[in-house]
Amino acid sequence: MDDDERPPARVATDTHDFAPIIRILGRGPGKSRSLTRGEARFALGEVLAGRVAREQVGALLMLLRYRGEAVAEMVGLVEAARRHAGLPWRFSQRVDLDWPSYADGRTRGLPWYLLAALLLAQCGVRVLMHGASVGPGRQALMDSLAALGIAPASGVDVAEAALASTGFAFVALEQLSPELADLLALRGVLGLRSPLNTACRLLDPADAVGSVDGVFHPAYIALHLGAGGVLGRRLAVLKGGGGEAEWTGVKPLTLATCDGEQEWPALVAAGRPESQTPAELAAVWRRQRDDPAAAAAVVATAAVGLHAAGRLRGANACLSEARRLWDQRR
């Protein structure tokens, strides 16, 4: 155990080694504080190892949520999650783009960002997408993968084979870390998301060249960028549709990166995709269905992905290339 990961000192009334962690967070105004990076790493490590009482798990997650996540805390949580999951996965070729997908989908429709990732994969950008495969709102993504004939990777070898053959692989969180997936599922019990939703977005299972990250609330952008900076990530973060890394192109986009904010112009006039089912999403991809609004969302999102992966810089160059890739897709 690292020196900065040792559990805080117990007091006479404590009956569990984890009690001091809860006390640090919950003592009340003027006395409570955020966890340090080492304390957060210790806390989640103990939870994932099953050495914490269930009551303490709920208290930890909700106190972190109530206080508001700090950058150092988030870095410690991510480090603990990656260590427990045995990350990073090592592939023979570098992954270009890490693409997390963890939104619950209550305020969004089909996952057009999935087609953007596939579009990038066709032009040589190796994309590893990861996300929860079960839970409220997750079925649209899983059904869309199935409609496109894509099976989730069941392990590192299967993911590497998919990346080698198609440039794209999807790995379910349940495969990366069943314990972490169980903690995310507590949202239905606790009634709120926990900071682990952010931590999962920052897992970056293969230490990719770049990451594209979507948030629902703009206030979380600084947290993602701050934690990503400490972790050595090259992030592109946007307020996306339903919390996913997806831009419809209807409104101008503020793209936040480690180099600062960029203003990208709107791509199309107002309009929503007409396609409503995963089968229709697949038909748009296969040129069997015309849906201009859906195509615009794919092009706009793929442009952000090109920037995040470091293939091109700037809105005009990325949007122009994304349009060309869409028109020439196979």
N, C-alpha and C positions, 0 to 999 in steps of 0.2 A: 504493500500500500504506500502511495506517495505521501510525503510529509504533509502536504496540504489537503489530503483526503481523509485524515483521521477524524473520527467522530468527535463532535464537541463534548465537553465534559458534562457528565451527569451531575444532578443534585440529589439530595437525600430522598426526595419524593419520587424520583424517576424509577420506574420498574422495567424500562426497556431502553436499550442503547440508542434507539431512534428518537426518543422523546425530546432530546435537546434540539433536534432539527425543527420539530414542530414549534417548540418554544421560541426559537429565534424568529420565526416568521409570524407568530401569532400573539406575542405578548401585549400588543396594543399600541396606541399612539405614543410616540416618543421612546418606546423601548424595543419594538420589533425592528427588524432590518431585513434586507435581501440576503440571500445566501452568497457566499463567496464562490468563485469558480470551483475550488476544491470541495467545498461543502455540497454544492449542487451535484458534482460528479459522484461523491460518496453517496448522497441521498438516493439518486436514481439507480446507482449501482446496487445498493442494498435492496431497493424495491424489485428490480429486475431479477435479482438472485433469490427472491422469495423470503427474505429475512425480515420483512416488515409486516406488522399487523394490518389487516384490511382497513381498519378504522384510520390508521396512520396514513395509508395510501390516499384515501379520500381527503383527509385533512391537508396533506402535503399539496396535492394537485389544486385544491380550491384556494388555499392560502396563497400559493404562487400566482394563481389567476387573479385573486382579489387585490393583491398588492401591485400587480403589473410586473411583467417579466423585465429583469435587468439583463444587460448584455452579458456580464460575467456569469450570471446564473445560466443563461441559455447556452453559453459555450460549454459549461460544465455538464449540462444535461445532454447535449449532443455528443460530447466525448464519452460519457457513460453509455449512451445508447449504441454508439459505434463499437465500443469495446465489447459490449455484451453480444452484439450481433456478429462479431468477428470481421468487422470492416476495417479497411477497404477490401473489396474483391479485386484481385489482380488478374488482368487480362493480357493477352499477348500484344494487343494493340490498345492504345490509349482511347478512352471514351471522350468524345468531344463535348457532349452536352448532357448534363444531369437535368432531368425534368421531373420534379415531384408533382404528385396529383393527390391531394388529400381533402379537398372541399367536399361538403356533404351534398351539394347539388340542389338544395332547396330553392335557390333563386336562379337556376340556370337550366338550359335545355341540353341539347346533345353536345358531346365533347369534340367540338371542331378543332380544338388544340391537338387532338390525337392525329388528325389528318395533317396538321402543320408539322408535327414531329416526323410522320412518315414521308412527307415531302422533302424534308431536310435529309432524311436517311437516304433517299434516292440520289441525292447529289453528293454523297460521301461524308455527310456529318453523322458520326456514330452516336446515336441517342439511346440513353438508358433511362426509361421512365419507371418510376416506382410509386406505389400508393396503396391505400387500403382497398381491399377487394370486396369487402362486405360492409354492411351498415347502411343507414339512411342515405339515399341519394347516390350510392356508388354503383348501382346496377346499370345505369346508362353507359358508363365507361366499359364495364365488363361485357355487356351485350354488344357494344360497338366493336370491341376487340374481336368477339366471336363472329360478328357479321363480316369482318374483314379477314377472317381466317387466321387470326393471331392468337396463339395460346400463351398464357403467362408462363414465364420461365420458372422451372421447378428447382433451380439451383444455379451455381456459378458456371458450370460446364454448359448447361442448356442456354444460359444467357449469352455466353461467349459464342456459341454456335449460331444463335440468332443474329447477333451483331455482325458476325463474319459473313453470313449469307444475305441479310437484308439491311443491315445497318441500324436496326431497331430491336429493342427488347423491352418487355414490360415485366417487372418483378413485383409481386404482391408483398406488402408489409408482413403479411402472415408468413411468408417464406423467409424474409429477412430476419424477423424477430417475432415469433408468436406472442411472447410476453409483452412486447411493446404494443402489438395489435390489441391485446386484451385490455391494456391500459387506455388506449384510444376509445375502445368500446364502452368505457365507463361514462362516456358522454351521455348515453341514454339513461344511466342511473343517477348521475349528478346533475343533469339538466343543462350543463354548460361544457363548452370545449375547455380543455386544459392546455397549459403551455407545451405539452408534448405534441400538440398539433403543429406548432412551430418547429419544435425539435426534429420531427420527422421530415419536414420540408428541407431541413438542413443536413440530412444524413449523408447525402452525396456518396452512395455506396461504392463507387469506383474511382473516386478522386478525379472527376472529369475536368477537362480544360475550363469549362464554364458551366454556369447553372442559370436557368430561367425560372423565376419564382413568382407566383401570384399570391396576392393577399386580398382579403375582403375589405379590411379597414386600413386606410392610408397610414394611420398611426403606427402600424406594425412594420412599415417599410424601413424605418430607422433601426428597429430592433434586428430585422433580418440582415441589413447591410452591416450593422455594427458587429453582430456575431460572426457573420461571414468573413468580415475583415480580419478578426482575430484568428479565425480558423484557416485563413489563407485562401479563401474562396474568391473567385471572380463571378460576382452575382449581377444579374439584371432583374430588377424587381418591378412589378407593375400591379396596380389595382386592377385585377382581372375579373371577368365574368363569373360571379358566384364564388370568387376566391381562387379560381384557377388561373394559370398563366395563359390567358386567352384575351386577345384584343379584337373587338368586332370591327375596328376601323371606322366606326360611325362618328366617334368623337376624337378630338386630339388626345394624344397619349403623353403622359409624363413618365418617362422611363428612368428609373433611379438605378445608378450603377456605382461601383466603387470609385469611378472617376467623376462623379457628379450627376446632376439631372440633365436629361435631354428632352426637348419638346418635339414630338413627332406629329405631323399634320394628319388631320382626318383623311380617310381614304375614300369613303363613299358617302352618299346621302343616307338619311335615316332609313332603316329597314331591318327587319328580322328575318332570319332563315325560315323558309317555308317548310323544310323537311322536319319531320317530327319523330321519326323512328330510327333505330340503329340501321335497319335495312335501307332506309332512304339515305342515311349518311354514307353507307357503303356505295350506294348507287351514284351519289355525287362524286365520290372518289374514282369510280370506274367509268365516268363519263356517260352514265346511263340516265342521269337526271340533272336538269339545269336548275341551279339555285344561286343566283348572283350574290345574295347576302351571305350565304354560307361560304361561297368562294372567297368573298372579301375577308371574312373572318379568318379563313385558312391562310390567305396571303399575308394579311396583317400580322398574324401570330408567327408565321414562319419568318417574316422579316425580323421580328424581335429575336427569334431563335438564332438567326444568322449572326446578329450582333453579339448575342450572349456567347456563342461558340467561337467568336473571334474571327469569323470568316470575312466579314465586311464591317465597316464602321459608318455610322450615320444613317439617318432615316432614308434619304433619297436613294442611296446605293442599295440598302437592304430591301426596300420596298420594290425597287426596279428588278432586282434579282429574284425576289420571291414571286413576282408576277411571271417572270420568264419561266421559272421552275414549274409553276402551276400550269401554265399553258403547254409545257412540254412533258408533263408527268406521264409515266408509263402505266 
